[in-house]
Amino acid sequence: MNTTIRGRKGEDLAAESYQKQGFAVLKRNYRFGRAEVDIIAKKDDTLAIVEVKWRSNNYFGDPQSFVSKKQQRSLITAANHYVNSNGLDVHVRFDIVSIVGKQPKVDIQIIENAFYPFL
């Protein structure tokens, strides 16, 4: 499976996980400037800005450790744009979905509040 297909499948798995928790997936692959948010999901007054990371194994570290400070800043910028453009009054949290393994056996973990917007 190439990285594009695996990335799309990872986003599908993550979106399903959020929907099972009662979230509505509002956007996928939201772009603002150079930033891209994999998933934007909402439940009640919480907006989850989600980055999905999938690795075949965690030999070189957990997938969430591959979200750099620069990428975090980009996600924060894109989230601010989305919230302001849509006039939302919500609590924003930044989640990372960590996927480890190969299909069909994968371990999916949602890390809520993986980082905070005051870097």
Secondary structure in CASP SS format (residue, H / E / C, confidence):
PFRMAT SS
TARGET T0000
AUTHOR 0000-0000-0000
METHOD secondary structure of the structure
MODEL  1
M C 1.00
N C 1.00
T H 1.00
T H 1.00
I H 1.00
R H 1.00
G H 1.00
R H 1.00
K H 1.00
G H 1.00
E H 1.00
D H 1.00
L H 1.00
A H 1.00
A H 1.00
E H 1.00
S H 1.00
Y H 1.00
Q H 1.00
K H 1.00
Q C 1.00
G C 1.00
F C 1.00
A E 1.00
V E 1.00
L E 1.00
K E 1.00
R E 1.00
N E 1.00
Y E 1.00
R E 1.00
F E 1.00
G C 1.00
R C 1.00
A E 1.00
E E 1.00
V E 1.00
D E 1.00
I E 1.00
I E 1.00
A E 1.00
K E 1.00
K E 1.00
D C 1.00
D C 1.00
T E 1.00
L E 1.00
A E 1.00
I E 1.00
V E 1.00
E E 1.00
V E 1.00
K E 1.00
W E 1.00
R E 1.00
S C 1.00
N C 1.00
N C 1.00
Y C 1.00
F C 1.00
G C 1.00
D C 1.00
P H 1.00
Q H 1.00
S H 1.00
F H 1.00
V C 1.00
S C 1.00
K H 1.00
K H 1.00
Q H 1.00
Q H 1.00
R H 1.00
S H 1.00
L H 1.00
I H 1.00
T H 1.00
A H 1.00
A H 1.00
N H 1.00
H H 1.00
Y H 1.00
V H 1.00
N H 1.00
S H 1.00
N C 1.00
G C 1.00
L C 1.00
D C 1.00
V C 1.00
H E 1.00
V E 1.00
R E 1.00
F E 1.00
D E 1.00
I E 1.00
V E 1.00
S E 1.00
I E 1.00
V E 1.00
G E 1.00
K E 1.00
Q C 1.00
P C 1.00
K E 1.00
V E 1.00
D E 1.00
I E 1.00
Q E 1.00
I E 1.00
I E 1.00
E E 1.00
N E 1.00
A E 1.00
F E 1.00
Y C 1.00
P C 1.00
F C 1.00
L C 1.00
END
